[in-house]
């Protein structure tokens, strides 16, 4: 080897740039999931911090009503533990995004069944359940549309 030549080290090839359409779709997923996450967490924290304000809407009262509403708030927080990873890295955590979508669908179907089985005469309770149904339906549609956009953008970029 020539003493004046420096040994060359092969530099690793840089990863190909992510196509703009895929980046935009990933940001769409972040936005959709973050919006639903923020509303869910706000609701959960309100139920935990101020259960007495919400218990009457569910025909609950006293210590049992307080505990029930706080328990629902805690369940909401648990349910939302999956969102941050998807929001941070939607392409990496695609399978977790599917879990979030399934959870949202289960909530929508479950709430709809509860509402359908509610006897006449529980108007305030029915209205509150209907608000959850509406939010979950809109949230599911928004998140599913964004996720499908990401999948389609990734497929297009692979061609």
Secondary structure as UniProt FT lines:
FT   TURN            3..4
FT   HELIX           20..49
FT   HELIX           51..55
FT   HELIX           56..58
FT   HELIX           62..79
FT   HELIX           80..82
FT   HELIX           83..88
FT   TURN            90..93
FT   HELIX           94..116
FT   TURN            120..121
FT   HELIX           123..158
//
